[in-house]
Amino acid sequence: MSSAGLTEDQKRLVEAARAAAARAYVPYSRYPVGAAVLGGSGRVHVGCNVENSSYPVGLCAERNAVGTAVAEGETQVVAIAVASAEERVATLTPCGMCRQFLAEFGAEVLVIFPVDGAWRATPIGELLPLAFSLETG
């Protein structure tokens, strides 16, 4: 998968997300996803998807990683990489719920994800235009 357009820091986030994906708990979908958040402190926090037999109770990797970052004292999300541990996954974007969750931390949060085998870095505001907000909603 080509990472030619990414910075070295973004590549490190992708690798951290891939490592987290390898630890995902996915007995039902068998679709491991990992996420790595770059916080305002410069620290990286990871999460993976965790499934549950009551499907809506499952937790996406992105929300898991952001929750970990907040629990560890982060107040700002600068960027997040989303990845699978499996090379065969050529496209992997955050779901709608995760997009809204990320938008809570600002439209400028950079989301790094693969599309058709190439990595892309896009602000969440472009992935979720007109996101809900109590300020605008």
Secondary structure as GFF3:
##gff-version 3
##sequence-region A 1 137
A	DSSP	alpha_helix	8	21	.	.	.	ID=ss1
A	DSSP	beta_strand	33	39	.	.	.	ID=ss2
A	DSSP	beta_strand	44	48	.	.	.	ID=ss3
A	DSSP	three_ten_helix	55	57	.	.	.	ID=ss4
A	DSSP	alpha_helix	61	71	.	.	.	ID=ss5
A	DSSP	beta_strand	77	84	.	.	.	ID=ss6
A	DSSP	alpha_helix	96	103	.	.	.	ID=ss7
A	DSSP	beta_strand	110	115	.	.	.	ID=ss8
A	DSSP	beta_strand	118	123	.	.	.	ID=ss9
A	DSSP	alpha_helix	124	127	.	.	.	ID=ss10
###
